[in-house]
Amino acid sequence: RIGMQTWLADPPLFGGPGQGSRQIIELLIAFGLTALIGLEREIHGKSAGLRTQAIVGTASALILIVSKYGFFDVLSPGTVEVDPSRVAAQIVSGIGFLGAGLIITRQGAVHGLTTAAAIWECAAIGMAAAAGLVKLAVVVTILHFVIVLAFTPLTSRLTARLSGSVRLHITYEGRGVLTSVLHACDRHQWALSEVTTDADGGVLLTVSGAGIRHAPSTVACVEGVTSVRRLEDKDD
């Protein structure tokens, strides 16, 4: 007992709790899993790619390990008590601010939501790996690729068959073109929920209905329309 008290009072610099091979492996697992997610974002040309995701995941793992083991040298039964979950909780709110900086609004559409969510996800994976929940960290990483790679084509197919909505940015030349666009939407029984203009002279349309996937090509065929861009086509 005396030896243990002496060790707690003056723990070894490199041999204290939380610095063993288990913790190093947990850090490497967090690094590897979040780097995979970052590589996927990098391939798709997103703003938070390989380096950002790997740094967030590995740093979150380190913070959680510090939360679990970093206070042994100051703990004393009956006098000093530390809640190890307190530091981990701050990771969640801190990553939230980082993700908010990636979300932007451009031409009435929101961009960056998926990237911000991926950063938050990498933080969770890093925390799980550092907490020893390696299986859960691996499962969530696999689910990330299911969501990103499988859900997008599935959504496109469902939108083509079922009712949905799209937001279009249209530019045109001449008079009466916008009226022709609205008539084209009526012929396909698409409901119009928004018509606004932007500073560049373009028009923002939000239409909904069955087979809405074909709305961009339908509007582009209207005489006088010079460009059509579907804002939702940009994966965030």
QUIQUIKA-V622422 format. One record per backbone hydrogen bond with DSSP energy under -0.5 kcal/mol. NH is the residue of the N-H (numbers start at 0). CO is the residue of the C=O. If there is no record, write none. Layout:
((NH,CO) (NH,CO))
This chain:
((4,0) (5,1) (6,2) (7,3) (8,4) (9,5) (10,7) (15,11) (18,15) (23,19) (24,20) (25,21) (26,22) (27,23) (28,24) (29,25) (30,26) (31,27) (32,28) (33,29) (34,30) (35,31) (36,32) (37,33) (38,34) (39,35) (40,36) (41,37) (42,38) (43,39) (44,41) (45,40) (48,46) (52,48) (53,49) (54,50) (55,51) (56,52) (57,53) (58,54) (59,55) (60,56) (61,57) (62,58) (63,59) (64,60) (65,61) (66,62) (67,63) (68,64) (69,65) (71,68) (73,70) (74,70) (75,79) (78,75) (79,75) (80,78) (83,81) (85,82) (87,83) (88,84) (89,85) (90,86) (90,87) (91,87) (92,88) (93,89) (94,90) (95,91) (96,92) (97,93) (98,94) (99,95) (100,96) (101,98) (102,98) (102,99) (103,101) (103,110) (105,103) (105,108) (108,105) (110,103) (114,235) (115,111) (116,112) (117,113) (118,114) (119,115) (120,116) (121,117) (122,118) (123,119) (124,120) (125,121) (126,122) (127,123) (128,124) (129,125) (130,126) (131,128) (132,127) (133,131) (136,132) (137,133) (138,134) (139,135) (140,136) (141,137) (142,138) (143,139) (144,140) (145,141) (146,142) (147,143) (148,144) (149,144) (149,145) (150,145) (150,146) (153,149) (154,150) (155,151) (156,152) (157,153) (158,154) (159,155) (160,156) (161,157) (163,208) (165,206) (167,165) (167,204) (168,228) (169,167) (169,202) (170,226) (172,223) (179,175) (180,176) (181,177) (182,178) (183,179) (184,180) (185,181) (186,182) (187,183) (188,185) (189,184) (190,207) (192,190) (192,205) (193,205) (195,203) (197,201) (200,197) (202,169) (203,195) (204,167) (204,202) (205,193) (206,165) (206,204) (207,190) (208,163) (210,161) (211,158) (211,208) (213,210) (214,211) (217,213) (218,214) (219,215) (220,216) (221,218) (224,221) (225,170) (226,170) (228,168) (230,166) (230,228) (231,166) (232,229) (233,230) (234,232))
